[in-house]
Amino acid sequence: MNIFIILWATIYNYFFDNNLIDEIYLTKINWDFNCDTFVNINHSLYKLISNNKIEENWNVFNLLKYTKQWT
């Protein structure tokens, strides 16, 4: 079953903290924003398996996919 979480950082962090996420699909917007809330990915638990760069006009995006590293 696929569950997509598109909400606040508090919800993301709950799922990360409770080890409930196997794959992460992340869109990184390469632009500076005045943000005050972030989601941190523990790179010791997740491995980057794809990074697709998309350039449209002046916008640059990276579509990232991470998967859990099972120990």
All heavy atoms as a GROMACS GRO file, in nm:
protein
  625
    1MET      N    1   0.084  -0.116   0.000
    1MET     CA    2   0.000   0.000   0.000
    1MET      C    3   0.090   0.124   0.000
    1MET      O    4   0.187   0.133   0.075
    1MET     CB    5  -0.090  -0.001   0.123
    1MET     CG    6  -0.166   0.128   0.140
    1MET     SD    7  -0.291   0.132   0.272
    1MET     CE    8  -0.211   0.062   0.411
    2ASN      N    9   0.060   0.221  -0.084
    2ASN     CA   10   0.132   0.348  -0.088
    2ASN      C   11   0.054   0.453  -0.012
    2ASN      O   12  -0.065   0.470  -0.034
    2ASN     CB   13   0.151   0.395  -0.232
    2ASN     CG   14   0.245   0.306  -0.308
    2ASN    OD1   15   0.338   0.250  -0.251
    2ASN    ND2   16   0.221   0.291  -0.436
    3ILE      N   17   0.123   0.522   0.076
    3ILE     CA   18   0.063   0.633   0.149
    3ILE      C   19   0.147   0.756   0.120
    3ILE      O   20   0.269   0.754   0.137
    3ILE     CB   21   0.060   0.606   0.301
    3ILE    CG1   22  -0.023   0.483   0.331
    3ILE    CG2   23   0.008   0.729   0.376
    3ILE    CD1   24  -0.018   0.439   0.475
    4PHE      N   25   0.084   0.861   0.073
    4PHE     CA   26   0.154   0.985   0.044
    4PHE      C   27   0.118   1.087   0.151
    4PHE      O   28   0.001   1.111   0.177
    4PHE     CB   29   0.115   1.037  -0.095
    4PHE     CG   30   0.161   0.947  -0.204
    4PHE    CD1   31   0.083   0.843  -0.250
    4PHE    CD2   32   0.287   0.966  -0.260
    4PHE    CE1   33   0.127   0.759  -0.350
    4PHE    CE2   34   0.332   0.882  -0.360
    4PHE     CZ   35   0.253   0.779  -0.405
    5ILE      N   36   0.221   1.145   0.212
    5ILE     CA   37   0.201   1.243   0.319
    5ILE      C   38   0.236   1.380   0.262
    5ILE      O   39   0.350   1.407   0.230
    5ILE     CB   40   0.290   1.213   0.440
    5ILE    CG1   41   0.267   1.070   0.488
    5ILE    CG2   42   0.265   1.313   0.551
    5ILE    CD1   43   0.371   1.023   0.587
    6ILE      N   44   0.135   1.463   0.248
    6ILE     CA   45   0.156   1.598   0.196
    6ILE      C   46   0.096   1.694   0.299
    6ILE      O   47  -0.014   1.744   0.282
    6ILE     CB   48   0.092   1.614   0.057
    6ILE    CG1   49   0.141   1.505  -0.036
    6ILE    CG2   50   0.121   1.752   0.000
    6ILE    CD1   51   0.071   1.500  -0.169
    7LEU      N   52   0.167   1.711   0.407
    7LEU     CA   53   0.117   1.794   0.518
    7LEU      C   54   0.231   1.869   0.583
    7LEU      O   55   0.332   1.895   0.521
    7LEU     CB   56   0.046   1.705   0.620
    7LEU     CG   57  -0.082   1.637   0.573
    7LEU    CD1   58  -0.127   1.535   0.675
    7LEU    CD2   59  -0.193   1.738   0.551
    8TRP      N   60   0.216   1.896   0.710
    8TRP     CA   61   0.312   1.972   0.786
    8TRP      C   62   0.431   1.888   0.829
    8TRP      O   63   0.425   1.767   0.836
    8TRP     CB   64   0.244   2.030   0.911
    8TRP     CG   65   0.123   2.110   0.879
    8TRP    CD1   66   0.121   2.238   0.834
    8TRP    CD2   67  -0.013   2.067   0.886
    8TRP    NE1   68  -0.009   2.279   0.814
    8TRP    CE2   69  -0.094   2.175   0.845
    8TRP    CE3   70  -0.076   1.949   0.922
    8TRP    CZ2   71  -0.231   2.169   0.840
    8TRP    CZ3   72  -0.213   1.942   0.917
    8TRP    CH2   73  -0.289   2.051   0.877
    9ALA      N   74   0.540   1.958   0.861
    9ALA     CA   75   0.662   1.890   0.904
    9ALA      C   76   0.639   1.805   1.028
    9ALA      O   77   0.702   1.701   1.045
    9ALA     CB   78   0.772   1.993   0.931
   10THR      N   79   0.548   1.846   1.115
   10THR     CA   80   0.518   1.768   1.236
   10THR      C   81   0.471   1.627   1.200
   10THR      O   82   0.512   1.529   1.262
   10THR     CB   83   0.409   1.838   1.320
   10THR    OG1   84   0.449   1.972   1.343
   10THR    CG2   85   0.388   1.767   1.451
   11ILE      N   86   0.389   1.617   1.098
   11ILE     CA   87   0.339   1.486   1.054
   11ILE      C   88   0.452   1.404   0.994
   11ILE      O   89   0.469   1.286   1.025
   11ILE     CB   90   0.224   1.503   0.951
   11ILE    CG1   91   0.110   1.586   1.010
   11ILE    CG2   92   0.177   1.368   0.900
   11ILE    CD1   93   0.040   1.523   1.128
   12TYR      N   94   0.532   1.467   0.907
   12TYR     CA   95   0.648   1.396   0.849
   12TYR      C   96   0.737   1.343   0.960
   12TYR      O   97   0.776   1.226   0.960
   12TYR     CB   98   0.733   1.491   0.764
   12TYR     CG   99   0.677   1.525   0.630
   12TYR    CD1  100   0.624   1.651   0.605
   12TYR    CD2  101   0.682   1.434   0.525
   12TYR    CE1  102   0.575   1.685   0.480
   12TYR    CE2  103   0.634   1.467   0.400
   12TYR     CZ  104   0.581   1.594   0.378
   12TYR     OH  105   0.534   1.626   0.255
   13ASN      N  106   0.771   1.430   1.056
   13ASN     CA  107   0.862   1.390   1.162
   13ASN      C  108   0.806   1.278   1.247
   13ASN      O  109   0.880   1.192   1.293
   13ASN     CB  110   0.902   1.511   1.246
   13ASN     CG  111   0.992   1.606   1.170
   13ASN    OD1  112   1.069   1.563   1.084
   13ASN    ND2  113   0.981   1.733   1.198
   14TYR      N  114   0.675   1.274   1.268
   14TYR     CA  115   0.614   1.164   1.341
   14TYR      C  116   0.642   1.032   1.271
   14TYR      O  117   0.684   0.934   1.332
   14TYR     CB  118   0.463   1.185   1.356
   14TYR     CG  119   0.394   1.063   1.413
   14TYR    CD1  120   0.392   1.040   1.549
   14TYR    CD2  121   0.334   0.969   1.329
   14TYR    CE1  122   0.332   0.927   1.602
   14TYR    CE2  123   0.274   0.856   1.380
   14TYR     CZ  124   0.273   0.835   1.516
   14TYR     OH  125   0.215   0.722   1.567
   15PHE      N  126   0.621   1.029   1.141
   15PHE     CA  127   0.643   0.906   1.064
   15PHE      C  128   0.792   0.869   1.061
   15PHE      O  129   0.827   0.752   1.073
   15PHE     CB  130   0.587   0.920   0.922
   15PHE     CG  131   0.438   0.901   0.916
   15PHE    CD1  132   0.351   1.006   0.938
   15PHE    CD2  133   0.384   0.776   0.891
   15PHE    CE1  134   0.214   0.988   0.934
   15PHE    CE2  135   0.248   0.756   0.887
   15PHE     CZ  136   0.162   0.862   0.909
   16PHE      N  137   0.881   0.968   1.046
   16PHE     CA  138   1.025   0.940   1.050
   16PHE      C  139   1.067   0.888   1.186
   16PHE      O  140   1.138   0.788   1.196
   16PHE     CB  141   1.107   1.066   1.018
   16PHE     CG  142   1.114   1.099   0.872
   16PHE    CD1  143   1.073   1.224   0.827
   16PHE    CD2  144   1.162   1.009   0.779
   16PHE    CE1  145   1.080   1.257   0.692
   16PHE    CE2  146   1.168   1.040   0.644
   16PHE     CZ  147   1.128   1.164   0.602
   17ASP      N  148   1.023   0.955   1.292
   17ASP     CA  149   1.064   0.918   1.428
   17ASP      C  150   1.015   0.779   1.468
   17ASP      O  151   1.077   0.714   1.551
   17ASP     CB  152   1.011   1.020   1.529
   17ASP     CG  153   1.078   1.156   1.515
   17ASP    OD1  154   1.183   1.165   1.447
   17ASP    OD2  155   1.023   1.254   1.569
   18ASN      N  156   0.905   0.736   1.411
   18ASN     CA  157   0.850   0.604   1.444
   18ASN      C  158   0.883   0.498   1.339
   18ASN      O  159   0.821   0.392   1.338
   18ASN     CB  160   0.698   0.616   1.464
   18ASN     CG  161   0.668   0.691   1.592
   18ASN    OD1  162   0.683   0.638   1.700
   18ASN    ND2  163   0.629   0.817   1.578
   19ASN      N  164   0.980   0.529   1.253
   19ASN     CA  165   1.032   0.432   1.157
   19ASN      C  166   0.922   0.372   1.068
   19ASN      O  167   0.915   0.252   1.046
   19ASN     CB  168   1.109   0.321   1.230
   19ASN     CG  169   1.203   0.247   1.139
   19ASN    OD1  170   1.248   0.300   1.039
   19ASN    ND2  171   1.231   0.124   1.174
   20LEU      N  172   0.834   0.458   1.018
   20LEU     CA  173   0.718   0.413   0.941
   20LEU      C  174   0.730   0.442   0.791
   20LEU      O  175   0.635   0.418   0.718
   20LEU     CB  176   0.591   0.480   0.995
   20LEU     CG  177   0.558   0.449   1.141
   20LEU    CD1  178   0.442   0.535   1.189
   20LEU    CD2  179   0.525   0.301   1.156
   21ILE      N  180   0.845   0.489   0.747
   21ILE     CA  181   0.860   0.528   0.606
   21ILE      C  182   0.965   0.439   0.540
   21ILE      O  183   1.077   0.427   0.589
   21ILE     CB  184   0.900   0.676   0.594
   21ILE    CG1  185   0.789   0.763   0.652
   21ILE    CG2  186   0.930   0.713   0.449
   21ILE    CD1  187   0.820   0.909   0.655
   22ASP      N  188   0.926   0.377   0.428
   22ASP     CA  189   1.018   0.292   0.352
   22ASP      C  190   1.077   0.364   0.232
   22ASP      O  191   1.190   0.338   0.193
   22ASP     CB  192   0.948   0.165   0.303
   22ASP     CG  193   0.905   0.076   0.418
   22ASP    OD1  194   0.971   0.077   0.523
   22ASP    OD2  195   0.805   0.004   0.401
   23GLU      N  196   0.999   0.450   0.170
   23GLU     CA  197   1.046   0.525   0.053
   23GLU      C  198   1.006   0.672   0.066
   23GLU      O  199   0.900   0.704   0.120
   23GLU     CB  200   0.986   0.471  -0.077
   23GLU     CG  201   1.036   0.334  -0.113
   23GLU     CD  202   0.980   0.286  -0.245
   23GLU    OE1  203   0.869   0.327  -0.283
   23GLU    OE2  204   1.049   0.208  -0.311
   24ILE      N  205   1.091   0.759   0.014
   24ILE     CA  206   1.065   0.902   0.017
   24ILE      C  207   1.075   0.955  -0.125
   24ILE      O  208   1.175   0.931  -0.193
   24ILE     CB  209   1.168   0.976   0.106
   24ILE    CG1  210   1.164   0.920   0.248
   24ILE    CG2  211   1.143   1.126   0.103
   24ILE    CD1  212   1.284   0.962   0.331
   25TYR      N  213   0.972   1.025  -0.169
   25TYR     CA  214   0.974   1.096  -0.297
   25TYR      C  215   0.975   1.244  -0.262
   25TYR      O  216   0.879   1.294  -0.205
   25TYR     CB  217   0.850   1.062  -0.380
   25TYR     CG  218   0.846   0.918  -0.422
   25TYR    CD1  219   0.787   0.821  -0.340
   25TYR    CD2  220   0.901   0.877  -0.542
   25TYR    CE1  221   0.783   0.688  -0.377
   25TYR    CE2  222   0.896   0.744  -0.581
   25TYR     CZ  223   0.838   0.650  -0.497
   25TYR     OH  224   0.835   0.518  -0.536
   26LEU      N  225   1.083   1.310  -0.296
   26LEU     CA  226   1.102   1.447  -0.252
   26LEU      C  227   1.128   1.537  -0.372
   26LEU      O  228   1.211   1.504  -0.457
   26LEU     CB  229   1.222   1.453  -0.156
   26LEU     CG  230   1.264   1.587  -0.101
   26LEU    CD1  231   1.159   1.638  -0.004
   26LEU    CD2  232   1.398   1.576  -0.032
   27THR      N  233   1.058   1.648  -0.379
   27THR     CA  234   1.085   1.749  -0.480
   27THR      C  235   1.163   1.862  -0.414
   27THR      O  236   1.115   1.924  -0.320
   27THR     CB  237   0.955   1.804  -0.540
   27THR    OG1  238   0.881   1.697  -0.597
   27THR    CG2  239   0.985   1.908  -0.647
   28LYS      N  240   1.283   1.883  -0.462
   28LYS     CA  241   1.367   1.991  -0.410
   28LYS      C  242   1.361   2.107  -0.509
   28LYS      O  243   1.394   2.091  -0.626
   28LYS     CB  244   1.512   1.944  -0.394
   28LYS     CG  245   1.603   2.050  -0.339
   28LYS     CD  246   1.744   1.996  -0.324
   28LYS     CE  247   1.836   2.105  -0.276
   28LYS     NZ  248   1.976   2.059  -0.273
   29ILE      N  249   1.317   2.221  -0.460
   29ILE     CA  250   1.309   2.342  -0.542
   29ILE      C  251   1.435   2.423  -0.515
   29ILE      O  252   1.460   2.463  -0.402
   29ILE     CB  253   1.182   2.423  -0.509
   29ILE    CG1  254   1.059   2.336  -0.527
   29ILE    CG2  255   1.176   2.549  -0.594
   29ILE    CD1  256   0.932   2.396  -0.471
   30ASN      N  257   1.515   2.443  -0.616
   30ASN     CA  258   1.643   2.511  -0.600
   30ASN      C  259   1.624   2.662  -0.607
   30ASN      O  260   1.659   2.728  -0.705
   30ASN     CB  261   1.742   2.463  -0.706
   30ASN     CG  262   1.771   2.315  -0.689
   30ASN    OD1  263   1.805   2.270  -0.581
   30ASN    ND2  264   1.756   2.239  -0.794
   31TRP      N  265   1.569   2.713  -0.500
   31TRP     CA  266   1.540   2.854  -0.489
   31TRP      C  267   1.539   2.888  -0.341
   31TRP      O  268   1.503   2.805  -0.259
   31TRP     CB  269   1.404   2.884  -0.553
   31TRP     CG  270   1.377   3.028  -0.580
   31TRP    CD1  271   1.305   3.112  -0.501
   31TRP    CD2  272   1.421   3.104  -0.690
   31TRP    NE1  273   1.300   3.236  -0.557
   31TRP    CE2  274   1.371   3.235  -0.675
   31TRP    CE3  275   1.497   3.077  -0.803
   31TRP    CZ2  276   1.396   3.336  -0.765
   31TRP    CZ3  277   1.521   3.177  -0.893
   31TRP    CH2  278   1.470   3.306  -0.874
   32ASP      N  279   1.575   3.008  -0.304
   32ASP     CA  280   1.574   3.048  -0.164
   32ASP      C  281   1.435   3.095  -0.123
   32ASP      O  282   1.374   3.177  -0.190
   32ASP     CB  283   1.674   3.161  -0.138
   32ASP     CG  284   1.817   3.111  -0.137
   32ASP    OD1  285   1.838   2.995  -0.099
   32ASP    OD2  286   1.906   3.189  -0.175
   33PHE      N  287   1.387   3.038  -0.012
   33PHE     CA  288   1.259   3.076   0.045
   33PHE      C  289   1.281   3.112   0.191
   33PHE      O  290   1.373   3.063   0.255
   33PHE     CB  291   1.158   2.961   0.038
   33PHE     CG  292   1.119   2.925  -0.102
   33PHE    CD1  293   1.185   2.824  -0.170
   33PHE    CD2  294   1.016   2.992  -0.166
   33PHE    CE1  295   1.150   2.790  -0.299
   33PHE    CE2  296   0.980   2.959  -0.295
   33PHE     CZ  297   1.047   2.858  -0.362
   34ASN      N  298   1.199   3.195   0.245
   34ASN     CA  299   1.208   3.233   0.385
   34ASN      C  300   1.129   3.130   0.467
   34ASN      O  301   1.015   3.153   0.504
   34ASN     CB  302   1.153   3.375   0.405
   34ASN     CG  303   1.175   3.426   0.545
   34ASN    OD1  304   1.255   3.369   0.619
   34ASN    ND2  305   1.105   3.530   0.581
   35CYS      N  306   1.192   3.016   0.492
   35CYS     CA  307   1.124   2.905   0.562
   35CYS      C  308   1.169   2.897   0.707
   35CYS      O  309   1.281   2.933   0.741
   35CYS     CB  310   1.157   2.773   0.493
   35CYS     SG  311   1.106   2.769   0.322
   36ASP      N  312   1.079   2.845   0.790
   36ASP     CA  313   1.112   2.829   0.931
   36ASP      C  314   1.091   2.686   0.980
   36ASP      O  315   1.115   2.656   1.095
   36ASP     CB  316   1.033   2.926   1.017
   36ASP     CG  317   0.883   2.904   1.009
   36ASP    OD1  318   0.839   2.816   0.932
   36ASP    OD2  319   0.810   2.974   1.081
   37THR      N  320   1.047   2.597   0.892
   37THR     CA  321   1.020   2.458   0.930
   37THR      C  322   1.081   2.366   0.825
   37THR      O  323   1.065   2.390   0.706
   37THR     CB  324   0.869   2.432   0.940
   37THR    OG1  325   0.812   2.528   1.029
   37THR    CG2  326   0.840   2.293   0.992
   38PHE      N  327   1.149   2.264   0.871
   38PHE     CA  328   1.219   2.174   0.780
   38PHE      C  329   1.196   2.029   0.822
   38PHE      O  330   1.169   2.000   0.936
   38PHE     CB  331   1.369   2.204   0.780
   38PHE     CG  332   1.400   2.346   0.742
   38PHE    CD1  333   1.411   2.445   0.838
   38PHE    CD2  334   1.414   2.380   0.609
   38PHE    CE1  335   1.438   2.576   0.803
   38PHE    CE2  336   1.441   2.511   0.572
   38PHE     CZ  337   1.453   2.609   0.669
   39VAL      N  338   1.213   1.941   0.725
   39VAL     CA  339   1.210   1.798   0.750
   39VAL      C  340   1.351   1.747   0.723
   39VAL      O  341   1.409   1.773   0.618
   39VAL     CB  342   1.109   1.726   0.658
   39VAL    CG1  343   1.117   1.576   0.677
   39VAL    CG2  344   0.970   1.777   0.685
   40ASN      N  345   1.408   1.679   0.820
   40ASN     CA  346   1.543   1.626   0.806
   40ASN      C  347   1.537   1.476   0.777
   40ASN      O  348   1.471   1.401   0.847
   40ASN     CB  349   1.624   1.650   0.933
   40ASN     CG  350   1.646   1.797   0.957
   40ASN    OD1  351   1.682   1.870   0.864
   40ASN    ND2  352   1.624   1.842   1.079
   41ILE      N  353   1.608   1.436   0.673
   41ILE     CA  354   1.617   1.294   0.637
   41ILE      C  355   1.744   1.239   0.697
   41ILE      O  356   1.853   1.293   0.675
   41ILE     CB  357   1.616   1.276   0.484
   41ILE    CG1  358   1.484   1.326   0.427
   41ILE    CG2  359   1.641   1.131   0.447
   41ILE    CD1  360   1.478   1.330   0.277
   42ASN      N  361   1.731   1.132   0.774
   42ASN     CA  362   1.847   1.067   0.833
   42ASN      C  363   1.914   0.982   0.724
   42ASN      O  364   1.867   0.875   0.688
   42ASN     CB  365   1.802   0.980   0.950
   42ASN     CG  366   1.917   0.915   1.021
   42ASN    OD1  367   2.027   0.903   0.968
   42ASN    ND2  368   1.891   0.871   1.143
   43HIS      N  369   2.026   1.032   0.672
   43HIS     CA  370   2.091   0.966   0.560
   43HIS      C  371   2.161   0.836   0.600
   43HIS      O  372   2.206   0.762   0.513
   43HIS     CB  373   2.188   1.061   0.491
   43HIS     CG  374   2.117   1.173   0.422
   43HIS    ND1  375   2.056   1.158   0.300
   43HIS    CD2  376   2.092   1.300   0.460
   43HIS    CE1  377   1.999   1.272   0.264
   43HIS    NE2  378   2.018   1.360   0.360
   44SER      N  379   2.168   0.807   0.727
   44SER     CA  380   2.220   0.675   0.768
   44SER      C  381   2.111   0.569   0.756
   44SER      O  382   2.141   0.450   0.752
   44SER     CB  383   2.274   0.680   0.911
   44SER     OG  384   2.169   0.702   1.003
   45LEU      N  385   1.984   0.612   0.749
   45LEU     CA  386   1.872   0.518   0.734
   45LEU      C  387   1.818   0.510   0.592
   45LEU      O  388   1.759   0.410   0.553
   45LEU     CB  389   1.756   0.558   0.826
   45LEU     CG  390   1.783   0.556   0.976
   45LEU    CD1  391   1.660   0.606   1.051
   45LEU    CD2  392   1.820   0.416   1.021
   46TYR      N  393   1.839   0.617   0.513
   46TYR     CA  394   1.784   0.624   0.378
   46TYR      C  395   1.893   0.648   0.276
   46TYR      O  396   1.985   0.727   0.300
   46TYR     CB  397   1.679   0.736   0.367
   46TYR     CG  398   1.559   0.710   0.453
   46TYR    CD1  399   1.552   0.760   0.582
   46TYR    CD2  400   1.455   0.632   0.407
   46TYR    CE1  401   1.443   0.734   0.663
   46TYR    CE2  402   1.345   0.607   0.487
   46TYR     CZ  403   1.340   0.658   0.615
   46TYR     OH  404   1.231   0.632   0.694
   47LYS      N  405   1.882   0.580   0.164
   47LYS     CA  406   1.981   0.592   0.057
   47LYS      C  407   1.915   0.659  -0.064
   47LYS      O  408   1.806   0.620  -0.105
   47LYS     CB  409   2.031   0.454   0.018
   47LYS     CG  410   2.132   0.454  -0.093
   47LYS     CD  411   2.176   0.314  -0.127
   47LYS     CE  412   2.276   0.316  -0.242
   47LYS     NZ  413   2.314   0.180  -0.280
   48LEU      N  414   1.983   0.756  -0.120
   48LEU     CA  415   1.935   0.822  -0.241
   48LEU      C  416   1.952   0.726  -0.358
   48LEU      O  417   2.063   0.679  -0.386
   48LEU     CB  418   2.014   0.951  -0.267
   48LEU     CG  419   1.976   1.029  -0.392
   48LEU    CD1  420   1.834   1.082  -0.382
   48LEU    CD2  421   2.074   1.143  -0.414
   49ILE      N  422   1.842   0.694  -0.427
   49ILE     CA  423   1.851   0.601  -0.539
   49ILE      C  424   1.825   0.666  -0.675
   49ILE      O  425   1.858   0.610  -0.778
   49ILE     CB  426   1.761   0.478  -0.520
   49ILE    CG1  427   1.616   0.516  -0.507
   49ILE    CG2  428   1.807   0.396  -0.401
   49ILE    CD1  429   1.522   0.397  -0.511
   50SER      N  430   1.767   0.787  -0.675
   50SER     CA  431   1.753   0.860  -0.801
   50SER      C  432   1.746   1.009  -0.774
   50SER      O  433   1.697   1.053  -0.672
   50SER     CB  434   1.632   0.812  -0.882
   50SER     OG  435   1.512   0.849  -0.820
   51ASN      N  436   1.799   1.084  -0.871
   51ASN     CA  437   1.801   1.229  -0.862
   51ASN      C  438   1.786   1.282  -1.004
   51ASN      O  439   1.881   1.282  -1.081
   51ASN     CB  440   1.932   1.277  -0.800
   51ASN     CG  441   1.937   1.428  -0.786
   51ASN    OD1  442   1.848   1.499  -0.830
   51ASN    ND2  443   2.043   1.476  -0.725
   52ASN      N  444   1.665   1.322  -1.039
   52ASN     CA  445   1.636   1.372  -1.173
   52ASN      C  446   1.620   1.523  -1.169
   52ASN      O  447   1.535   1.575  -1.100
   52ASN     CB  448   1.509   1.308  -1.228
   52ASN     CG  449   1.522   1.159  -1.242
   52ASN    OD1  450   1.619   1.111  -1.299
   52ASN    ND2  451   1.427   1.085  -1.187
   53LYS      N  452   1.706   1.590  -1.245
   53LYS     CA  453   1.702   1.736  -1.250
   53LYS      C  454   1.611   1.781  -1.363
   53LYS      O  455   1.620   1.733  -1.475
   53LYS     CB  456   1.843   1.790  -1.273
   53LYS     CG  457   1.855   1.939  -1.266
   53LYS     CD  458   2.000   1.980  -1.279
   53LYS     CE  459   2.016   2.130  -1.264
   53LYS     NZ  460   2.158   2.169  -1.273
   54ILE      N  461   1.523   1.876  -1.331
   54ILE     CA  462   1.430   1.931  -1.429
   54ILE      C  463   1.452   2.082  -1.433
   54ILE      O  464   1.451   2.148  -1.329
   54ILE     CB  465   1.284   1.899  -1.392
   54ILE    CG1  466   1.262   1.749  -1.393
   54ILE    CG2  467   1.188   1.970  -1.487
   54ILE    CD1  468   1.127   1.708  -1.342
   55GLU      N  469   1.472   2.134  -1.553
   55GLU     CA  470   1.488   2.277  -1.570
   55GLU      C  471   1.378   2.328  -1.661
   55GLU      O  472   1.362   2.281  -1.773
   55GLU     CB  473   1.624   2.309  -1.631
   55GLU     CG  474   1.740   2.269  -1.542
   55GLU     CD  475   1.875   2.307  -1.599
   55GLU    OE1  476   1.888   2.420  -1.649
   55GLU    OE2  477   1.964   2.222  -1.595
   56GLU      N  478   1.300   2.422  -1.610
   56GLU     CA  479   1.191   2.485  -1.686
   56GLU      C  480   1.205   2.635  -1.671
   56GLU      O  481   1.188   2.689  -1.562
   56GLU     CB  482   1.054   2.440  -1.634
   56GLU     CG  483   1.025   2.294  -1.655
   56GLU     CD  484   0.888   2.256  -1.604
   56GLU    OE1  485   0.815   2.343  -1.552
   56GLU    OE2  486   0.855   2.138  -1.615
   57ASN      N  487   1.236   2.702  -1.781
   57ASN     CA  488   1.261   2.846  -1.779
   57ASN      C  489   1.366   2.877  -1.674
   57ASN      O  490   1.477   2.828  -1.680
   57ASN     CB  491   1.131   2.923  -1.758
   57ASN     CG  492   1.030   2.896  -1.867
   57ASN    OD1  493   1.066   2.878  -1.984
   57ASN    ND2  494   0.904   2.891  -1.831
   58TRP      N  495   1.334   2.953  -1.574
   58TRP     CA  496   1.430   2.987  -1.469
   58TRP      C  497   1.417   2.897  -1.346
   58TRP      O  498   1.489   2.911  -1.249
   58TRP     CB  499   1.415   3.133  -1.428
   58TRP     CG  500   1.274   3.169  -1.388
   58TRP    CD1  501   1.176   3.211  -1.472
   58TRP    CD2  502   1.216   3.162  -1.259
   58TRP    NE1  503   1.059   3.231  -1.402
   58TRP    CE2  504   1.080   3.203  -1.270
   58TRP    CE3  505   1.264   3.126  -1.133
   58TRP    CZ2  506   0.994   3.208  -1.162
   58TRP    CZ3  507   1.176   3.131  -1.026
   58TRP    CH2  508   1.044   3.172  -1.040
   59ASN      N  509   1.327   2.800  -1.350
   59ASN     CA  510   1.305   2.710  -1.236
   59ASN      C  511   1.391   2.585  -1.251
   59ASN      O  512   1.400   2.528  -1.358
   59ASN     CB  513   1.159   2.668  -1.227
   59ASN     CG  514   1.068   2.784  -1.198
   59ASN    OD1  515   1.094   2.862  -1.109
   59ASN    ND2  516   0.962   2.797  -1.277
   60VAL      N  517   1.450   2.544  -1.142
   60VAL     CA  518   1.526   2.419  -1.139
   60VAL      C  519   1.473   2.335  -1.023
   60VAL      O  520   1.465   2.382  -0.910
   60VAL     CB  521   1.678   2.444  -1.121
   60VAL    CG1  522   1.753   2.312  -1.114
   60VAL    CG2  523   1.731   2.532  -1.232
   61PHE      N  524   1.436   2.212  -1.054
   61PHE     CA  525   1.383   2.118  -0.955
   61PHE      C  526   1.465   1.991  -0.958
   61PHE      O  527   1.517   1.953  -1.062
   61PHE     CB  528   1.238   2.078  -0.988
   61PHE     CG  529   1.144   2.194  -1.001
   61PHE    CD1  530   1.121   2.253  -1.125
   61PHE    CD2  531   1.078   2.243  -0.891
   61PHE    CE1  532   1.033   2.358  -1.138
   61PHE    CE2  533   0.990   2.349  -0.902
   61PHE     CZ  534   0.967   2.407  -1.027
   62ASN      N  535   1.474   1.926  -0.844
   62ASN     CA  536   1.531   1.792  -0.838
   62ASN      C  537   1.425   1.700  -0.782
   62ASN      O  538   1.368   1.728  -0.676
   62ASN     CB  539   1.656   1.789  -0.748
   62ASN     CG  540   1.773   1.856  -0.814
   62ASN    OD1  541   1.784   1.977  -0.810
   62ASN    ND2  542   1.858   1.779  -0.874
   63LEU      N  543   1.398   1.593  -0.854
   63LEU     CA  544   1.305   1.490  -0.807
   63LEU      C  545   1.390   1.379  -0.748
   63LEU      O  546   1.461   1.308  -0.820
   63LEU     CB  547   1.219   1.440  -0.922
   63LEU     CG  548   1.139   1.547  -0.996
   63LEU    CD1  549   1.064   1.485  -1.112
   63LEU    CD2  550   1.044   1.619  -0.903
   64LEU      N  551   1.383   1.366  -0.616
   64LEU     CA  552   1.468   1.272  -0.544
   64LEU      C  553   1.387   1.154  -0.494
   64LEU      O  554   1.272   1.171  -0.451
   64LEU     CB  555   1.533   1.342  -0.424
   64LEU     CG  556   1.606   1.474  -0.454
   64LEU    CD1  557   1.641   1.545  -0.325
   64LEU    CD2  558   1.727   1.449  -0.537
   65LYS      N  559   1.447   1.037  -0.499
   65LYS     CA  560   1.384   0.918  -0.441
   65LYS      C  561   1.484   0.853  -0.347
   65LYS      O  562   1.597   0.825  -0.384
   65LYS     CB  563   1.341   0.818  -0.548
   65LYS     CG  564   1.273   0.696  -0.489
   65LYS     CD  565   1.227   0.598  -0.595
   65LYS     CE  566   1.162   0.477  -0.531
   65LYS     NZ  567   1.125   0.377  -0.632
   66TYR      N  568   1.438   0.832  -0.224
   66TYR     CA  569   1.517   0.765  -0.122
   66TYR      C  570   1.449   0.634  -0.086
   66TYR      O  571   1.326   0.626  -0.088
   66TYR     CB  572   1.527   0.849   0.006
   66TYR     CG  573   1.605   0.977  -0.007
   66TYR    CD1  574   1.543   1.095  -0.048
   66TYR    CD2  575   1.740   0.981   0.024
   66TYR    CE1  576   1.615   1.213  -0.057
   66TYR    CE2  577   1.812   1.100   0.016
   66TYR     CZ  578   1.748   1.214  -0.026
   66TYR     OH  579   1.818   1.331  -0.035
   67THR      N  580   1.527   0.536  -0.049
   67THR     CA  581   1.471   0.411   0.001
   67THR      C  582   1.541   0.375   0.132
   67THR      O  583   1.658   0.409   0.152
   67THR     CB  584   1.482   0.298  -0.103
   67THR    OG1  585   1.407   0.186  -0.058
   67THR    CG2  586   1.625   0.257  -0.128
   68LYS      N  587   1.468   0.308   0.219
   68LYS     CA  588   1.522   0.271   0.349
   68LYS      C  589   1.631   0.166   0.330
   68LYS      O  590   1.617   0.075   0.250
   68LYS     CB  591   1.414   0.215   0.439
   68LYS     CG  592   1.461   0.184   0.579
   68LYS     CD  593   1.353   0.124   0.664
   68LYS     CE  594   1.258   0.235   0.707
   68LYS     NZ  595   1.153   0.184   0.797
   69GLN      N  596   1.739   0.184   0.405
   69GLN     CA  597   1.847   0.086   0.406
   69GLN      C  598   1.820  -0.012   0.520
   69GLN      O  599   1.827   0.026   0.635
   69GLN     CB  600   1.981   0.155   0.427
   69GLN     CG  601   2.015   0.253   0.316
   69GLN     CD  602   2.154   0.306   0.333
   69GLN    OE1  603   2.251   0.233   0.318
   69GLN    NE2  604   2.163   0.434   0.366
   70TRP      N  605   1.784  -0.133   0.484
   70TRP     CA  606   1.755  -0.233   0.587
   70TRP      C  607   1.883  -0.290   0.642
   70TRP      O  608   1.977  -0.318   0.571
   70TRP     CB  609   1.669  -0.344   0.526
   70TRP     CG  610   1.538  -0.293   0.478
   70TRP    CD1  611   1.506  -0.258   0.350
   70TRP    CD2  612   1.423  -0.263   0.555
   70TRP    NE1  613   1.379  -0.210   0.342
   70TRP    CE2  614   1.324  -0.212   0.468
   70TRP    CE3  615   1.392  -0.273   0.691
   70TRP    CZ2  616   1.199  -0.173   0.511
   70TRP    CZ3  617   1.268  -0.234   0.734
   70TRP    CH2  618   1.172  -0.186   0.644
   71THR      N  619   1.887  -0.304   0.774
   71THR     CA  620   2.008  -0.356   0.838
   71THR      C  621   1.985  -0.496   0.887
   71THR      O  622   1.878  -0.544   0.903
   71THR     CB  623   2.051  -0.268   0.955
   71THR    OG1  624   1.942  -0.257   1.048
   71THR    CG2  625   2.094  -0.132   0.907
   0.00000   0.00000   0.00000
